[in-house]
Amino acid sequence: MNDNTYNGWSNWATWNLVLWTDNDEGAYRRARRFVSWAGELAGFNQKCRIFMREMWPDGTPDMTHDDMRDVNWDEVEKYMLELVEA
């Protein structure tokens, strides 16, 4: 059986974005504040994309801006909503 995931995420770009958000204290705190404010709003997925692109405008330290095109935003949205529960 083939496992086409990357450390449980759909691809490297998604994993890397979440990894940096989770492991950078300032980014993690900003993400939690954002979700506590925007988590109940309509269009959260789009707001989440905008927020993450503003937080990582050139990509994370390990990725380029172009790598952001490969991010699975549905997975990032789910991760962000789980921040509130943590």
C-alpha positions as CSV (number, residue, x, y, z in Angstrom):
1,M,0.0,0.0,0.0
2,N,1.3,3.4,-1.0
3,D,1.2,6.3,1.6
4,N,1.3,9.5,-0.4
5,T,1.2,11.7,2.7
6,Y,4.0,13.7,4.3
7,N,4.1,13.2,8.0
8,G,0.3,12.8,8.1
9,W,-0.3,15.9,5.9
10,S,-1.3,15.7,2.2
11,N,2.0,17.2,1.0
12,W,5.3,18.8,2.1
13,A,4.1,22.4,1.7
14,T,1.1,21.9,4.0
15,W,3.2,20.1,6.6
16,N,5.9,22.8,6.5
17,L,3.4,25.6,6.9
18,V,1.8,24.0,9.9
19,L,5.1,23.0,11.3
20,W,6.4,26.5,11.3
21,T,3.2,27.9,12.7
22,D,3.1,25.4,15.5
23,N,6.8,25.7,16.4
24,D,7.2,29.5,16.2
25,E,5.8,30.9,19.4
26,G,4.9,34.2,18.0
27,A,3.2,32.7,14.9
28,Y,1.3,30.2,17.1
29,R,0.0,32.9,19.3
30,R,-1.0,35.0,16.4
31,A,-2.8,32.0,14.8
32,R,-4.7,31.3,18.0
33,R,-5.8,34.9,18.3
34,F,-6.9,35.0,14.7
35,V,-9.0,31.8,15.1
36,S,-10.6,33.0,18.3
37,W,-11.7,36.1,16.4
38,A,-12.4,34.7,12.9
39,G,-13.3,31.1,13.6
40,E,-17.0,31.6,13.6
41,L,-17.1,33.9,10.6
42,A,-18.4,32.9,7.2
43,G,-15.7,32.4,4.7
44,F,-13.2,31.2,7.3
45,N,-11.2,29.2,4.8
46,Q,-10.5,32.3,2.6
47,K,-9.7,34.4,5.7
48,C,-7.4,31.7,6.9
49,R,-5.5,31.7,3.5
50,I,-5.2,35.5,3.7
51,F,-4.0,35.4,7.3
52,M,-1.4,32.7,6.6
53,R,-0.1,34.5,3.5
54,E,0.2,37.7,5.5
55,M,2.0,35.9,8.4
56,W,4.3,34.0,5.9
57,P,4.4,36.4,2.9
58,D,7.5,34.8,1.4
59,G,6.7,31.3,2.6
60,T,8.2,29.8,5.7
61,P,12.0,29.9,6.2
62,D,12.1,26.5,4.5
63,M,9.9,27.2,1.5
64,T,9.4,29.8,-1.2
65,H,6.5,32.0,-2.0
66,D,5.7,29.6,-4.9
67,D,5.5,26.6,-2.6
68,M,2.5,28.2,-1.0
69,R,0.5,27.3,-4.1
70,D,0.8,23.6,-3.0
71,V,-0.7,24.1,0.5
72,N,-3.8,22.2,1.1
73,W,-5.9,25.0,2.6
74,D,-8.7,22.7,3.8
75,E,-6.2,20.9,6.0
76,V,-4.8,24.2,7.3
77,E,-8.3,25.4,8.1
78,K,-9.0,22.2,10.1
79,Y,-5.6,22.6,11.9
80,M,-6.4,26.3,12.7
81,L,-9.9,25.4,14.1
82,E,-8.3,22.8,16.3
83,L,-6.0,25.4,17.8
84,V,-9.0,26.8,19.7
85,E,-9.7,23.4,21.2
86,A,-6.0,22.9,22.3
